[in-house]
């Protein structure tokens, strides 16, 4: 089983290249087949947006189910002339600000 790179918070914080590097290191699962990771965020209007961490793939949907279909379609279109990834991971990111009282 290949070892995954250690996560270095300082090296990758707020750096698109750093996140892509982290994602590419995590893009291989234990079988050696590629798995790509999407960060998913909820929009103010209730929709959801997905951004791939290792490739230039972006999509959105009004519901989680619609987003899943759109992600599959976008990945298929992106890899139309290449080997497709074995899996797609959707990572829901929630950003919440709490008041310190």
N, C-alpha and C positions, 0 to 999 in steps of 0.2 A: 504494500500500500504506500503510495507516495505521500511524503510529508507536506503539509500546507505551510506556506510562509507564516512566520509570526506576525501578528498585527502590531504595527508600531504607530500608535495614535499621533505622535508628533509628526512623523514623516508623511502621513496621509491626510491630516486634518485640513479641511477646506481646500483641497487641491484636486481638481478634476483629474489631472494626470495621476495623482496619488490614488484616488479611488479607482480609476481604471486599472492601475497596476495591482491593487488589492483584488479587484474583481477578476482580473486575468489569472492571478494566482489561485483564486478560488474557483475558477471556471472549469476545473477538472474534478470529476468525482472519482471515487475509488476504483471504478472500472476503466478509467482512462478516457471515457466518453465525455464530450464537452457538455457542460451545463452553464447556461447564461443566467445572470441575475438582473432583475429589474427592481428599482426603488419605486414604490407606488405611494403617491401622496393624494390626499383628499382635497379637492378644491372647495372654495367658499360656496359655490352653487350646488354642491352635492356630488358632482362628478368626480372621477378619479383619473389621474395622469400617471403613466408609467414611463420610466427612463432607464434604458439598459446601461449598466455600469461599464461594460467592456466593448460595446459596439455603438454606433450612431443610430440607435433605434428608439423612437419615441412614439407613443400612441396614447389615446384617452378613451374613456367610455362614460356613459351616464350611470351605469351600474357596475358592480363587481363582475357579474356574468358577462356583460358586454365588453368590459375591459379584457377579460380572459380570452374571449374570441378575437378581439382586435390585436392582442399581443401575439397570439398564434399566427394570425394572418400577416402581421408585420414581420415576424421572424421568418416565416416562410418566404415572403417577398425578398427580404434582405439576403437570405441564403439561397436564392433561386438557382445559382450556378455553382454552389459549394455543398459540402456535406452539412447537413442540418444538425443542430445540437441535439443531444440525447434528452435533455430536459430543460425546462424553463422554471426558474424560481422567482416568485413574486414576493417581494419584501415590503410589507406595509410600514410606512414611516409616519409616525404621528408627532407633530411638533406642537408642544403645549407650553405656554408661559404661565408660571405660577407666581402669585404675589408673595413677597416675604413680609410678613406682618410681625 
